[in-house]
Amino acid sequence: MPLDEASTAIVARIDETMARIGTEITDPAEARLLTATPPEALANPTPVGSVEDRTIPGLHGYEVPVRVYRPLDESADPPPVMLFCHGGGWVLGDLDGHDGICRQLSNRVGCVVLSVGYRLAPEHGFPAPLEDMYAALVWTAAHSDDLRVDRTRLIVAGDSSGGNLAAAAALLARDRNGPPIAFQLLVYPVVDHDFGRDSYVENGSGYPLSAGLMRWFWDHYADESVRLNPYATPMRAPDLANLPPAHIVSAQYDVLRDEDEAYARRLRDAGVAVSLRCYPGAFHGFFGFGARLPVARKAFDDAVRQVRAALGTRMTSART
């Protein structure tokens, strides 16, 4: 189905900015300034129980920034905990840009959310962002009592490149005998680098994530010599068995659509419980526009329902 009027307006506004990156603007630092979250976007945030900014120990003495959200209605039992990685092609983005999504996830799922401020490429390319995410995973499991969370209900989540890091962290945890992960919430994740897929051809221009921009992101994150590493490209993992159950969100007008569908098939073939929802009339980045787009509200509701069902908890009504 075609984009509706509201989606068309949002896509045009975002594309006006994003089309400049990798073409007119090639310096990552300048691109970050262009896409920085404006202060007014953080005004009147969704209320949650509490928000805390802190750091946790990473590799080689690096302190990983995290933002900890506790739900507004926290049960007496230790709640689940979700590690969330923001999108931005591993090059852009920060904790502020996904503050609204993390607040909603915390309240709606009824979980504590740790939003991970991983290091950005190209200053810190693969595997640094992934190791930051994995360090946060290990730390969270080890400090579950201090955090007052249930480490047996630990979720990894993220959108776009953040979905890549969440999926790769699940692979790392399996292969390193790391903390058990109960569920993966992957929102239009980057899981491959095959630019010849049909969705790259169909949606390669005119949308917030163009084919050229995705190439620019990959070039900054991982050299071609390491892109076959499954921790950089989860789709290239030879074995996807024994991974946590997953819910994958994809969009009709997204260059990543076909790789997300292919990854879901591979997970299913490996015996992993997986649900895939491709939303007609949706574009890359739509998930955060619930206040304006019915399709985004539907996708968010579906994601919350899938996570809560996997964790054995009841659905919480939406909050504005």
N, C-alpha and C positions, 0 to 999 in steps of 0.2 A: 504494500500500500504506500502511497506517496506521503511525504512529510505533511503534517497539518500546518495551519497558519502559524501557530505559536512556535512549533519546531523550526519552521523555515526562518522565522525572525531570529531565533536563538542561533541557528547555524550560521546565518549571514553575519551576525555580530561577532561570533567567535572566529569564524574563518577570516574575517577582516584582519584580525590580529595574528592568528596562527599561520596564515599564508605568507607572512613576512619572515617567519623563522626558517632558517636553512636556505633562504634565497636572498632577500634584502639584508637580513640580520643573520650573520653566521657566528658571531661571538656568543657562546653560552651565557656569559655574565650579562650581556646586554639583553639576551632573550629572557633571562630571569627577571630583570627589571621590568620588561614589557609585560610579563605575565604575572607579576606579583599581585597578591590578593589586596585589593584596596581596603582601607580601614572601614569604610562604610559597609562593606560586605560582612564584617564581623560584628556589626551593631545588632542589638536585640537577638542574641543567640537563643536557641532552644534551651530551656532550663534543664539541667541535669543535677544529680546529687552533689557532685563535686568535680573539679578539674584541677589537676596538679601537673605542672611542668617540672621535670627532673631529668637527670642523666643516669645511665647505667653503664657498667664497664663493658667495653668491646675489646677488639683485638689490639695488641701493641700499644696499650695505654689510651686508646681513643675512647672518649666518653660519648655514648650514643644518646642524643636527646630523645625523650619520649614524652608524650602527653597522656596522662591517665584520666579517663572519664569513668565515674561511677554513676549508675543509673539513678533516676529520680526516685523510683520505687524499688528499693533493694530488699530482697527477701531476707529472712533470718538466716537461711542456709547460705553457705558461700556461693556466690554466683559464678557462672561460667566466665571465662576470660577470652577476649579476642585480641589478637595482634593484627593491626591494620597497617598496610603500606600504601601510601598515596601514589597516584599516577603522576605522569609528567615525562615519560620517555627516559627515565633514569637521569635526566638532565635538569628538568624543571620541577617545580612544586615544593611544598613545604607543609608543615603541620597546620598552618592557618588555612591553607587552601581546602583542606578536607575536614575542617572543624565541624561544619554542619552535619556532614554525613556521619562522622564518629559520634556526635551527640545523639543523632537519631538511632543509630545502631545500638548504642548503649541503652537507651530507653526502651526501644521496641523489642530488642532481644532479651533485655533484662540481664545484661552482662557488663563486666568491667572491660573497657576498651583501652588498649595501649597502642597509641598511634606512634609509629616508629619514624623518627627523623633521620633516615639513613643518609650516608654521604652520597653526593651527586657526581655523575660523570660530566665531562671527561677528566676532571681533576682526580676523581676516584672511580675508575672504571671497574668492570668485572674483575674479581669477585667481591670488591669492597662493599657495595650496597647489600649484596646477599649476606655477607658475613656479619654486617650490622644487624640485619633482620634475624639471622640465626642466633647471634649473641643475645638479642632481646628475647628470643624464644627460650633459650637455655636459662637465662636469668629469671624470667617470669616463672618457669616451672620450679626453679630452685627457691624462689622467694614467695611461693603461693601463700604460705601462712601469713607473712608480713603484709601481702597485698589483700588478704582475706578473700581469696578466690579458690575455686575448685579446679585444681590442675588436671583432673580427669576429664574436664569438659573445656579443653583448650582448642580454640579455633584460630586458623590463619586466614587472613582475608586481605584483599586489595583490589584496586582497579587498574587496568591497563598495565603499565610497567610494574605497578605495585602488585597486580595479580600475578605477574611473572615471578616476582620475588616470593610471594606466598606459595605458589606452586613449587618453586625451586627449594624453598625452605622445607616443604613437606618431603621432597626427595632427599635432601640432606639429613633430615631427622631420621628417615628410614635407614639410610646408608651408614650413618654414624651412630646408630642406636641411641638417638637423642630422645628428647621428651615425646611421649605419645601425643599425637594430634587427633582430636575427635572429629574435626570437620574442616573442609576448605570452602570458603566463599570466594569465588573467582569472577570478578566483574570485568567483562571483555578483556581477558588477560592476553598479554603478548606471550605466546608459547612457541613461536616459530619465526623463521626469517625467510620464508619462501614468498618472494614478491611476485611470483607468477600465478598465484591463486586467482580464481575468478573474482573474488571479492576485492582484490587489489585493482583489478581491471575495471570493475563496475563502479567502485567507490573511491577511485584513486585521486579524485580532485573534487572540489566544491563542498567538502565536508571538513569538520574540525581536524581530523587526522588524515592527512593526505598520504599517498604512497611516498612522495618525496620526503615528507617530514619524518615518516617512519624509518626510511633509510638513513636520514640524518641522525635520528636517535640511536639507531644500531651502530652507526659509524663512531659515535662518541662513547658508547657503552662497551662494546666488545669488538676487537679486531676479528677479521674473518678467520684468522688462525685458531680462535678459541670458540667460535660460534657453534661448533658441533658439540661442545661440552654440554651435557644434559643439564647442568646447573645454570648455564646461560640460556639454554633453549630446551625447556622440558619436553617438547615434542620429540626431540632427538634421543631421549632416554631409551635404551634398548629394552627396558623392562619397567612397566608401570604397576606391577602387582604390589599388593600390600601397602597401598597408599590410603590415606583417609578418604571417607566419602566426600563427595564434592557437589556443589551447585554452581553451575556456570551460567552467567548472564551474557548474552550476545545481542547485537543490534543489526537490523537489516542493512542499514547504510553505514557500514564499518568495514575498513580494509581487513580487520582482524576476524571477521565473521567466520570465514571458512576454516581458519586454523583452530578457532575455538570449537567448532563443530567436530573437526577431525580429532582434536584432543579428547573431547568427550567420548567419541567412539573408541579411541585407544584405551581410555580408562575403563570403559564398559567391557571391552574385549579382554582386559586384564583381570576382570573380576571385581573391579571397584564399583561401588554403588555411586551412580552419578545422575544428576538431573541437569538437563540443558534447556534453557528457555531463550529462544531467539525472538526478539520483540519487533513485530512489523511496524514500520514507520518510525523507528528509533535510530539514533545516530550515536557515534562514539562520544561518550561524555554525558549521555542523557540521564544517567542514573541519579545525578545530583540535582535534577531540576523538578523534584516532586511538587514544589509549590506552584509550578506553572504547567506541568505536563501530566495528563492522566496516565500516559504510558509509563512514565517514570514512577508514579505512585504505585501502579500495578506491579512493576518490576521490584520495587522496594518491598511491597507487601509479600510478594512471592518469595523473595530472598529471606525475609524474616521468618516466614512460615517454614521454609525448608530448614533453616538453622535450628529453630525451636523444636521442630519435629525430630531432628537428629539428636538433639540434646535432651529430649523428653520433657520439654517445658511448654507451657501454654502460651498462646498468642497474646500479645499485649496490644491494645488499641493504639491507633496513630495519635501522635501529638503534634501540634503546630508550634 
